[in-house]
């Protein structure tokens, strides 16, 4: 009996942990805007006025993005398109606040983050056994000419 209860507890606990791991809870928009502005202040050597403006931009975009993500009437593709629009809007607003040198540093930093994320995703795909869409047909599946 004790073994059965222990096994059941492990299964239930493991399932709960797996679900928790799959979907992390989103931090509030204000917290995300503040931490992002502080990272940018350090990384791009922003002054206090720039940091305040960047925080305000980030807060507005974070709130818009939350509304998009929470909108159940949109398809995944529609959400992705709208999120891309808010990113473009953010970048346009950043250009108005940052110096040209700071903006170049920002773009390089963003590119670096994207590359790291892509590498991490590829690593996860490999760990899962390569599930997903193949980028090219497997050997031997090519059409004969």
matplotlib code that plots the C-alpha trace (Angstrom):
import matplotlib.pyplot as plt

x = [0.0, 2.8, 4.6, 1.5, 1.0, 4.7, 4.5, 1.3, 2.9, 6.0, 3.8, 1.6, 4.6, 6.6, 3.6, 3.1, 6.8, 6.8, 3.8, 5.5, 8.6, 6.8, 5.0, 6.8, 4.7, 5.2, 6.7, 4.6, 5.1, 6.5, 9.1, 10.2, 10.4, 12.5, 14.9, 15.3, 16.0, 18.6, 20.4, 20.4, 21.7, 24.6, 25.3, 24.8, 26.0, 22.6, 22.2, 19.3, 17.1, 17.6, 17.0, 13.7, 12.6, 13.7, 11.8, 8.6, 9.0, 9.6, 6.6, 4.2, 5.5, 5.4, 1.7, 0.9, 2.7, 0.8, -2.5, -1.5, -0.4, -3.5, -5.9, -7.4, -9.2, -5.9, -4.2, -0.5, 0.5, -1.5, 0.1, 3.5, 2.8, 1.6, 4.5, 6.8, 5.1, 5.6, 9.2, 9.6, 7.8, 10.2, 13.2, 11.9, 11.4, 14.8, 16.4, 14.9, 16.4, 19.7, 22.7, 23.8, 26.7, 24.4, 21.9, 24.7, 25.7, 22.0, 21.6, 24.8, 23.6, 20.2, 21.8, 24.0, 20.9, 19.0, 22.0, 22.2, 18.5, 18.6, 21.6, 19.7, 16.6, 18.7, 20.2, 16.8, 15.7, 18.7, 18.0, 14.5, 15.6, 15.5, 11.7, 10.5, 10.5, 13.5, 15.4, 16.3, 15.1, 16.9, 19.6, 18.0, 14.7, 15.8, 13.9, 15.8, 16.4]
y = [0.0, 2.4, 1.6, 2.4, 5.7, 6.6, 5.7, 7.7, 10.7, 10.5, 10.4, 13.3, 15.4, 14.6, 15.6, 18.9, 19.7, 18.9, 21.2, 23.9, 23.6, 23.8, 27.0, 29.6, 32.3, 35.7, 38.5, 41.7, 44.2, 46.8, 44.4, 43.4, 47.0, 48.0, 45.1, 45.5, 49.3, 48.6, 46.0, 48.5, 51.2, 49.1, 47.5, 50.7, 53.4, 55.2, 58.4, 58.7, 60.6, 57.9, 55.1, 56.7, 57.0, 53.4, 52.2, 53.9, 52.5, 49.0, 49.3, 50.3, 47.5, 44.9, 45.8, 45.6, 42.2, 40.9, 41.8, 40.1, 36.9, 36.8, 37.4, 34.0, 35.1, 35.4, 32.6, 31.9, 33.4, 36.6, 36.9, 36.4, 39.1, 41.6, 40.8, 41.5, 44.9, 45.8, 44.9, 47.1, 49.9, 49.5, 49.7, 52.9, 54.4, 53.3, 55.1, 58.3, 57.9, 56.2, 57.8, 56.2, 54.4, 53.1, 51.9, 50.0, 48.4, 47.5, 45.9, 43.8, 42.8, 41.8, 39.7, 37.9, 37.1, 35.8, 33.6, 32.2, 31.5, 29.7, 27.6, 26.7, 25.7, 23.5, 21.9, 21.1, 19.7, 17.4, 16.3, 15.5, 13.2, 15.7, 16.1, 18.9, 19.9, 18.7, 21.4, 19.1, 15.6, 12.6, 11.0, 8.7, 10.6, 13.0, 12.9, 11.2, 13.4]
z = [0.0, 0.9, -2.3, -4.3, -2.6, -3.1, -6.7, -7.2, -5.4, -7.7, -10.8, -9.8, -8.6, -11.8, -14.0, -12.1, -12.4, -16.1, -16.6, -14.6, -16.6, -19.9, -19.2, -17.1, -15.6, -17.2, -15.1, -14.9, -17.7, -15.3, -13.9, -17.4, -18.6, -15.6, -15.8, -19.6, -19.2, -16.5, -18.7, -21.6, -19.3, -18.4, -21.8, -23.9, -21.3, -21.2, -19.2, -16.8, -19.3, -21.9, -19.3, -18.4, -22.0, -22.8, -19.7, -20.9, -24.4, -23.0, -20.7, -23.5, -25.8, -23.0, -22.3, -26.0, -26.3, -23.3, -24.8, -28.1, -26.4, -24.3, -27.2, -27.8, -31.0, -32.9, -34.6, -33.8, -37.2, -36.4, -33.0, -34.5, -37.1, -34.5, -32.2, -35.1, -35.6, -32.0, -32.2, -35.3, -33.4, -30.5, -32.7, -34.4, -31.0, -29.8, -32.8, -31.5, -28.0, -28.6, -30.3, -33.5, -31.8, -29.0, -31.6, -33.5, -30.2, -29.5, -32.9, -32.4, -28.9, -30.3, -33.1, -30.5, -28.4, -31.4, -32.4, -28.8, -28.8, -32.1, -30.9, -27.7, -29.7, -32.0, -29.0, -27.6, -30.9, -30.9, -27.4, -28.3, -31.1, -33.9, -33.9, -36.1, -39.7, -41.6, -43.5, -46.3, -47.4, -45.9, -48.1, -50.7, -50.8, -53.5, -56.7, -59.5, -62.5]

ax = plt.figure().add_subplot(projection="3d")
ax.plot(x, y, z, "-o")
ax.set_aspect("equal")
plt.show()
